[in-house]
Every structure is written in C-alpha cells, then in structure tokens.
Amino acid sequence: MNVESFNLDHTLVAAPFIRVADRKVLPHGDVLVKYDVRFCQPNQAHLEMPVVHSLEHTMAENFRNHADFIVDFSPMGCQTGFYLITVGDHEQAEIEQLVADTLADVLAATEVPAANEVQCGWGVSHTLEGAQAAAREMLAHRDQWSQVMA
C-alpha cells in the first residue's frame, strides 16, 4: 500500500514506542523524516480527542523551543499517537530526548497554548489534565521507546 502505516502489522507492535515511519529525500537533497510517536497500543487503547488535541497544541508549540528542525507534529486519526516530521537525519536517542523534554514541558504547562476560538478551530475541546496524564504515562515507559515490536 502507498501509506507506510498501512503496511505495518499493528498486532505485532508494543506501544509506547518511537520509530522512523518514513524517510524522503527531496529533489534538492533535503531529507524529511517522519517519526511514529506511539502513545497507546493499537486496537486496545486510544487517547480521547480532547487529550489528543491538547497534546498536539502543547507539544507542537514546545518542540520548537528545543529544536529548529521540526516541520510538523500531527495526530494520528486512530488516536493512538502522533507523527513528528523533521528535516534531516537524527539519531534515535536525540529524538527520544526531544520527545522527553517536550513531554516535560507538557507536565509543567499551566494552560494549553492557543486553546481559544481565535487561534483554534475547536477551542473548547481541550484538557490539560488529560494531556498531562498521557505525558506522565508515556514518560513512565521511556525505557521501551526504542522497542517497536512485541
């Protein structure tokens, strides 16, 4: 199939994990890398939409405080994780540290960035407490992030 994640056997993975999902070399030689930042075990658990939404806002804003190579941070439709897109190749340990630092920012947050009707298309659909609980759970399993398959 054309979509990389459709070729991943979701019954064989063991979340949480962070893995390279795709790597593209653009026509002028720039490299884009898409990371699968999986919070929940597929088909067994998921993040509620206000949690996804608040993690997206808080992490997308804070990733950029730690790295200048971030292109995008977007939720998966299945609500089990996110895609982090970067410019350039980076070591697994560097990406894991970046995610850990950004999750620490979620834990320290006192509000969800841009959670209002001026800056967001569904500004009332947020929960900082839910995002912080998901961040705590993800960080509690950091030692497993490099292990993708069960």
N, C-alpha and C positions, 0 to 999 in steps of 0.2 A: 504494500500500500504506500501511497505517497506521504502520508503523515507518519513520522517516526514513531510516535507513541502507539499508533495502531499496530505496529509490528512488535511491540513489547508485550510479552506474556505477563499480564498483570497478576496472574495467580502465582507467579514464581518470585515476585519481589517481596522484600521485607522492609516496610516503612518504619521509621523515618529514614530517609537517605537523601544524598545529593549526588547526581550523576550527570555526566555530559550526555545530553539528549541529541544534540546535533552540532555540527561544525561546518560552516560555509566559508569558502574563500571567494571574496567578491572580485569582480573584473579587474580592479586596480590593486589587488593583493591584500586588501584588508581582510581580517578574519573576524567572523562573528561566531560566538559560541553560545549555545542555548543549554542552560542547566535545568534539570528537573529537580526542584526543591520540594520533596515529597514529605508532607506532614503526617498523613494518615494512610493506613493500609487500604489499598483499593478494594472496593466491593465489600468492605467490612466496617469502615468508618468514614466519616467526612466532617468537614468543618461547616458549620451553619453559615448562611450567607452574610449576616452582619459581621461575623468573625472574619470571614474571607475578605470582606470589604474593608474592614478596619486594619487588618494585616497589610493588605495591598497599599492603602494610603500611608500607613506609618512606615512600612519597610521601604516603599518606593521613595519616599522623602528622605529617609535616613541613610539608605545605601549610598546616596550621592554625597553624604558627609564623609564617607570613608574611602571612596574610590571615584576616580574620574573616568573609568572605563565602562560604566553602566549605561546600557542602551535602554533596557526596559525591565520591568518586573510586573508580571501579569498573572492573574489567577487561572487555574485550570477549570474548565466547565464542570468537571466531575467533583469539584470541591475537595479534592484530596491534597492539593499542593499548588505550586506556582512555577512559572518559568522565569528564570533570570537570564537575560541576554547581555553579553559583554562583548566589547571589542578586544580582540587579542586573546592569545592562549594564556591561561593562568594555571598554576599548579592547583591540584585538588585541595591541598592544605590552605592555600591562600583564599580560595573561595569559601571553604568551611569557616575560616576565621572571619571573613567578611560577613557571612551569614550570622555567625555567633555574635559579632559586635553589633549588628543591626537588630538582632533579637534582644540584645541587652538594652538597646535604645527603646524598643517596644516596652520592655519592663519598666523603664524609667519615665516613660511618657505620662503626662498628666492630661492629655487630650489627643484625639485623633486629628492629624493635620487635615485641613480642608474639608471637614465634616459639616458642611453647611450648604444651603441651596444655591449660593452664589458660585461656589467652587466645585460642586459635586452634583451629579445627576440624580442621586437618591440620597441626599444628605442626612436623612433621618435613619437610614439603615446602617447603623454602626454600633459597636460595643467594644469599648476599650478594655473592659474587664475580660471579655471573651478572647480578645486578641492577646492579652497578657497571659491568660491561662494556656492558650495554644503555644505561645512563645516559651513559657516555662516547660511545657511538656516536650517540645522539640529540643530545647537545650538540655533537658534531663537525659536525652538519648544521644548526645553528641558523639559519643564513642562508637555509635553504629552508623554514622552518616556515610562512611566510605563503603559499607557493605550493602550492596543493592539487592542481591539475590538471597533468598532464604537458605 
